[in-house]
Amino acid sequence: MEPGANKKKDGNVFSQHVGEKERRKLKALHEKKKSVWFGLGMFGMVGWSVVVPTLLGAILGIWLDEIYPQSFSWTLTFLIIGLLIGCLIAWFWVANEHREINPTKEDEELNLTKEEKDE
């Protein structure tokens, strides 16, 4: 192996590292800062996305208990189903925000190609 080849490899790695830092800094300059209110709003969104399906499930269960009484409780059944659906919805929102805040390298590359097309 030639001594110059190792220097070229080191220089290439260094330039890639500098390029990644530059992309991150430019991205940070273009993005809006998220405030404390954004975090509180996210808590509210997650809370409501769990509460609404849970309450709808409970209301449906109470109505079914009155109309079609069974040996089991419709209220408890639909309360649990509503809670599970609400948790899935909340998980979707949190995962989506996490992806938006912490994109993978593939996401960053896709965003860079979209920005290049826009220019």
BAPA-57175 format. One record per residue (C-alpha): x, y, z; residue in one letter; residue number from 1. Coordinates in nm, 2 decimals. Example, Ala and Ser with C-alpha at 12.3 -4.5 7.8 and 13.67 -1.06 7.14 Angstrom:
<pts>
+--------+--------+--------+---------+-----+
:      x :      y :      z : residuo : num :
+--------+--------+--------+---------+-----+
:   1.23 :  -0.45 :   0.78 :       A :   1 :
:   1.37 :  -0.11 :   0.71 :       S :   2 :
+--------+--------+--------+---------+-----+
</pts>
This chain:
<pts>
+--------+--------+--------+---------+-----+
:      x :      y :      z : residuo : num :
+--------+--------+--------+---------+-----+
:   0.00 :   0.00 :   0.00 :       M :   1 :
:   0.13 :   0.34 :  -0.09 :       E :   2 :
:   0.17 :   0.61 :   0.18 :       P :   3 :
:  -0.03 :   0.86 :  -0.03 :       G :   4 :
:  -0.33 :   0.62 :  -0.06 :       A :   5 :
:  -0.38 :   0.62 :   0.32 :       N :   6 :
:  -0.37 :   1.00 :   0.33 :       K :   7 :
:  -0.64 :   1.02 :   0.05 :       K :   8 :
:  -0.86 :   0.78 :   0.25 :       K :   9 :
:  -0.82 :   0.99 :   0.57 :       D :  10 :
:  -0.89 :   1.31 :   0.38 :       G :  11 :
:  -1.20 :   1.16 :   0.22 :       N :  12 :
:  -1.33 :   1.05 :   0.56 :       V :  13 :
:  -1.26 :   1.39 :   0.71 :       F :  14 :
:  -1.43 :   1.57 :   0.42 :       S :  15 :
:  -1.74 :   1.35 :   0.46 :       Q :  16 :
:  -1.74 :   1.42 :   0.83 :       H :  17 :
:  -1.72 :   1.80 :   0.77 :       V :  18 :
:  -1.99 :   1.77 :   0.50 :       G :  19 :
:  -2.23 :   1.60 :   0.74 :       E :  20 :
:  -2.17 :   1.87 :   1.01 :       K :  21 :
:  -2.23 :   2.14 :   0.75 :       E :  22 :
:  -2.56 :   1.98 :   0.64 :       R :  23 :
:  -2.68 :   1.95 :   1.00 :       R :  24 :
:  -2.59 :   2.31 :   1.07 :       K :  25 :
:  -2.77 :   2.44 :   0.76 :       L :  26 :
:  -3.07 :   2.22 :   0.85 :       K :  27 :
:  -3.08 :   2.37 :   1.20 :       A :  28 :
:  -3.07 :   2.72 :   1.05 :       L :  29 :
:  -3.37 :   2.65 :   0.82 :       H :  30 :
:  -3.58 :   2.48 :   1.09 :       E :  31 :
:  -3.80 :   2.67 :   1.32 :       K :  32 :
:  -3.72 :   2.64 :   1.69 :       K :  33 :
:  -3.98 :   2.44 :   1.89 :       K :  34 :
:  -4.08 :   2.60 :   2.22 :       S :  35 :
:  -4.21 :   2.47 :   2.55 :       V :  36 :
:  -4.56 :   2.53 :   2.42 :       W :  37 :
:  -4.50 :   2.27 :   2.15 :       F :  38 :
:  -4.41 :   2.01 :   2.41 :       G :  39 :
:  -4.71 :   2.09 :   2.62 :       L :  40 :
:  -4.93 :   2.08 :   2.31 :       G :  41 :
:  -4.79 :   1.74 :   2.23 :       M :  42 :
:  -4.88 :   1.62 :   2.58 :       F :  43 :
:  -5.23 :   1.74 :   2.52 :       G :  44 :
:  -5.25 :   1.57 :   2.18 :       M :  45 :
:  -5.14 :   1.24 :   2.32 :       V :  46 :
:  -5.38 :   1.28 :   2.61 :       G :  47 :
:  -5.68 :   1.36 :   2.40 :       W :  48 :
:  -5.59 :   1.08 :   2.15 :       S :  49 :
:  -5.62 :   0.83 :   2.44 :       V :  50 :
:  -5.91 :   0.99 :   2.63 :       V :  51 :
:  -6.15 :   1.03 :   2.33 :       V :  52 :
:  -6.15 :   0.67 :   2.21 :       P :  53 :
:  -6.17 :   0.55 :   2.57 :       T :  54 :
:  -6.48 :   0.76 :   2.65 :       L :  55 :
:  -6.64 :   0.67 :   2.32 :       L :  56 :
:  -6.58 :   0.30 :   2.40 :       G :  57 :
:  -6.73 :   0.34 :   2.74 :       A :  58 :
:  -7.04 :   0.52 :   2.60 :       I :  59 :
:  -7.09 :   0.25 :   2.34 :       L :  60 :
:  -7.05 :  -0.01 :   2.61 :       G :  61 :
:  -7.31 :   0.15 :   2.84 :       I :  62 :
:  -7.56 :   0.17 :   2.55 :       W :  63 :
:  -7.50 :  -0.19 :   2.46 :       L :  64 :
:  -7.54 :  -0.30 :   2.82 :       D :  65 :
:  -7.88 :  -0.14 :   2.82 :       E :  66 :
:  -7.99 :  -0.27 :   2.48 :       I :  67 :
:  -7.83 :  -0.62 :   2.47 :       Y :  68 :
:  -7.75 :  -0.73 :   2.82 :       P :  69 :
:  -7.51 :  -1.02 :   2.84 :       Q :  70 :
:  -7.33 :  -1.23 :   3.11 :       S :  71 :
:  -7.02 :  -1.00 :   3.05 :       F :  72 :
:  -7.00 :  -0.63 :   3.06 :       S :  73 :
:  -7.01 :  -0.45 :   2.73 :       W :  74 :
:  -6.89 :  -0.13 :   2.90 :       T :  75 :
:  -6.57 :  -0.29 :   3.03 :       L :  76 :
:  -6.51 :  -0.46 :   2.70 :       T :  77 :
:  -6.54 :  -0.14 :   2.49 :       F :  78 :
:  -6.36 :   0.06 :   2.75 :       L :  79 :
:  -6.06 :  -0.16 :   2.71 :       I :  80 :
:  -6.09 :  -0.16 :   2.33 :       I :  81 :
:  -6.11 :   0.22 :   2.33 :       G :  82 :
:  -5.81 :   0.24 :   2.55 :       L :  83 :
:  -5.61 :   0.02 :   2.33 :       L :  84 :
:  -5.71 :   0.21 :   2.02 :       I :  85 :
:  -5.62 :   0.54 :   2.19 :       G :  86 :
:  -5.28 :   0.41 :   2.29 :       C :  87 :
:  -5.22 :   0.30 :   1.93 :       L :  88 :
:  -5.31 :   0.65 :   1.80 :       I :  89 :
:  -5.09 :   0.81 :   2.07 :       A :  90 :
:  -4.80 :   0.58 :   1.98 :       W :  91 :
:  -4.84 :   0.67 :   1.61 :       F :  92 :
:  -4.83 :   1.05 :   1.69 :       W :  93 :
:  -4.53 :   1.02 :   1.91 :       V :  94 :
:  -4.34 :   0.80 :   1.66 :       A :  95 :
:  -4.42 :   1.04 :   1.38 :       N :  96 :
:  -4.29 :   1.34 :   1.58 :       E :  97 :
:  -3.98 :   1.14 :   1.68 :       H :  98 :
:  -3.91 :   1.07 :   1.32 :       R :  99 :
:  -3.96 :   1.43 :   1.23 :       E : 100 :
:  -3.72 :   1.55 :   1.51 :       I : 101 :
:  -3.46 :   1.28 :   1.47 :       N : 102 :
:  -3.45 :   1.18 :   1.10 :       P : 103 :
:  -3.24 :   0.89 :   0.99 :       T : 104 :
:  -2.97 :   0.93 :   0.73 :       K : 105 :
:  -3.21 :   0.80 :   0.46 :       E : 106 :
:  -3.47 :   1.06 :   0.55 :       D : 107 :
:  -3.20 :   1.33 :   0.54 :       E : 108 :
:  -3.09 :   1.22 :   0.20 :       E : 109 :
:  -3.45 :   1.22 :   0.07 :       L : 110 :
:  -3.50 :   1.57 :   0.21 :       N : 111 :
:  -3.17 :   1.69 :   0.05 :       L : 112 :
:  -3.28 :   1.55 :  -0.29 :       T : 113 :
:  -3.62 :   1.72 :  -0.26 :       K : 114 :
:  -3.45 :   2.05 :  -0.17 :       E : 115 :
:  -3.22 :   2.02 :  -0.47 :       E : 116 :
:  -3.53 :   1.96 :  -0.70 :       K : 117 :
:  -3.70 :   2.27 :  -0.55 :       D : 118 :
:  -3.40 :   2.49 :  -0.64 :       E : 119 :
+--------+--------+--------+---------+-----+
</pts>
